[in-house]
Amino acid sequence: MRTVNPEQHACKRARILAAAAEEFAANGVDGTSTARICRRAGIGSGTLFHYFPTKKAIFHALFADDLARTAEIRDRALALADPEEGFALLFDRLTADLDDPRA
């Protein structure tokens, strides 16, 4: 049985999501095909579907990953003694990507 290297798996998953984010930003979700995502990520369709069963699953994964990062910042902000510092930290995180069309 083939073993999976967790680091390689995470890296490839991240590469697929980055490619999808670029394609979604450039062409919209409806205008992006899984073939375009595969080309940008440098993978075959079999590999893509090993990680994500549908384009919708890719789209959901982008949001889920961002929610996890936002939750981490939220927890750090709540742990600060000064509420204003916590608010500033959270505000900076939530507004950091406004210039990025992928956001």
ABEGO torsion letter per residue (X at the ends): XBBBBAAAAAAAAAAAAAAAAAAAAAAEAAABBAAAAAAAAGBBAAAAAAABABAAAAAAAAAAAAAAAAAAAAAAAAABABAAAAAAAAAAAAAAAAABAAX
